[in-house]
Every structure is written in C-alpha cells, then in structure tokens.
Amino acid sequence: MATYRDSSPTADAELEARIAVVLERIRPALRSDGGDIELLGVNASGEVRVRLHGACVGCPSSAITLTVGIERNLKESIAEVTSVVCV
C-alpha cells in the first residue's frame, strides 16, 4: 500500500489502517456483486486513492458506489478524509 503523505510514517500507517477498517466493512457488499476494492494510499490533503476490481470495473453504477458508498462512509468515519479517487 503506497502512502504519499507529508507527515510521519507512523501517522500515515495509522491513518491507512483506519481507512482499511472502513473498507473492510464495505468490501462484502462489493464482493456480493462480483467486485472488490484496493487501497492505494492517501495524500497530505486527505485524498484517498483506490482501485476497483472485478465487476466494479466498467460498471455504470461504480461512480455512485464510489461517492455514495465508499466516500460517504470514509468521510463519516475518518475526519482526515476529504475525497476518494478511483485510479
């Protein structure tokens, strides 16, 4: 998991661990539709970068899943998260 933040490595690892916990709560819903998500990292401004896999790739609903499902859950749970970008 690549982190591209300007803060301490310990803070980065702790933030990524908290993000991973939230993504694990979301993962079963994605897998039930044949998809999955991979955390790539988070930058200093709180932008979380993820990659969708499986059926989520190219799915017309993936943009809604990203904003309504993933981004909303991360922002509600983790104050440092400002946005989620799929790469």
Sequence and secondary structure as in RCSB ss.txt:
>XXXX:A:sequence
MATYRDSSPTADAELEARIAVVLERIRPALRSDGGDIELLGVNASGEVRVRLHGACVGCPSSAITLTVGIERNLK
ESIAEVTSVVCV
>XXXX:A:secstr
   B SS HHHHHHHHHHHHHHHHHHHHHHHHTTEEEEEEEEBTT EEEEEEEETTTT TTHHHIIIIIIIHHHH
HH TT  EEEE 
